[in-house]
């Protein structure tokens, strides 16, 4: 009997993971204003400082956190709408 290796993802797992990544990328790109750039910066390695983000996005450093929260809330709503139309 052929037993699958638990460390190797199945073809279905690979497909579903790629589908999720594509949906998230497309949804991030559809966010309004500076949100796509801000959300993309959140996953950079190493993550930029708020000072670097403020300079890059041309916004006050004190606005980064609140804007980040609004962008992530919007992303969450869009992804939920995608999952449960």
N, C-alpha and C positions, 0 to 999 in steps of 0.2 A: 504494500500500500504506500502511496506517495503522500508524505506529510509535508505541508508547506512550512518553510522556514519562517518563524515568527518575526525575525529581524528584517525580512525582505517584504516590502509592501506589495500587496496584490495589485494587479492591473486596475482593478476597480478603485482601490485606495489612491493610486497615482492619478487616475482620471478625476476623481472627486476633489482631490487636493488642488490640482491644476485648475479645475472649474472654479473652486472657491477663490483662488488667487486672482483669476481673471475677473470675476465679479467684483471683488474688492478693488482691483486696479481701475476698472471702468467706473465704479461708483465714486471712488476718490476723484477721478478726473472730472466727474460731473458736479462736484461740489462747487458752490458759488465763491466768487472773489478769490482771496488768497488762500483759501482752505486747501486746495490741492497741494500747493507748495509747502504749507505748514504741516499738513499730515505726512507728506513724504519726508520732511525733515525729521519727524518724530522717530522714524525707523532707520535713520542714518547711523552708521557705526564708525566712529563715536558720534553721539548726538551733539548737534551744535548747542552752544550756550544761548541763553536768551539774548545776550548782547549781539552775538553773531546773527541770530535769527532776525532781530530787529533791523540790523543793517541790511541784511539780504532782502527782507520783505518791505523795507521802508516804512516801518511802523514803530511806535513807541514801545520800549521794552516792557513797560507795565501793561501793555495791551496783549502781549503774547499769551499769557495764561488764560484770560477770559475768552480770547478769540479761539484758542485751542479747545476750550470746553465747548464752545458753540459749534465749532467744526466737527468735533467728535460726536456731539449730540445729533447733528444733521446727518452725519455718516451712519450712525446707528439707525436713525429713522429710515433712511433710504435702503439700507441693507435689510431691515425688517420688512419693508414694503416689497422688496425683491423676493424675499423668502415666503412671505404670506400676502400675495396680491389680493 
